[in-house]
């Protein structure tokens, strides 16, 4: 079974803080993704990585950065958290070429006050 | 612009009812369509459809793709309260130059509530 884990289920941070969200997958998947999910807006892709140290911007990268130093780990960084970054953050992984389905972690509910 | 549109946005039924959820798509170089179920947490993968007219089935859930009319439906028969969830459909985007087509275009989902 594919297992994707995220470092925290719930997180509360203050405006201006630097926030790190970590994701680890154990299936040797090349692709990893960070999404945020908000009511009425659905799943929106923040960043995508298809290999170690490789990344691509998604649809809403502003205010975020990512790091992929090891194949199994993909980190999302909020350089200076703002209240409009309060959201559910979901990490996912998939194989590069074989099949397109993505496997999700349990999510991190981030609240920025 | 590529898009995936789901309908209805929400649905309330009674246990035992049969429901049909719709997903229409406009995707350049369409390859496949995926269905997910999302309860309180992360989406879980249900089906992938690539061929028109071939039904995928898992228990009380089934899905079919119509590549001519550009839509898919997800049927749930004899619904149970445990079927209450948001159902999402998605399709891979056009590949980038590296041939990696694993970014997905997501619909907004259909929220299904099954009342006892």
Interface residues (C-beta under 8 A of the other chain):
Chain A: X4 X31 X33 X40 X41 X42 X43 X45 X48 X50 X56 X58 X90 X94 X95 X96 X97 X99 X100 X101 X102 X103 X104 X105 X106 X107
Chain B: X31 X32 X34 X41 X42 X43 X44 X45 X48 X88 X92 X96 X98 X99 X100 X101 X102 X103 X104 X106 X107 X108 X109
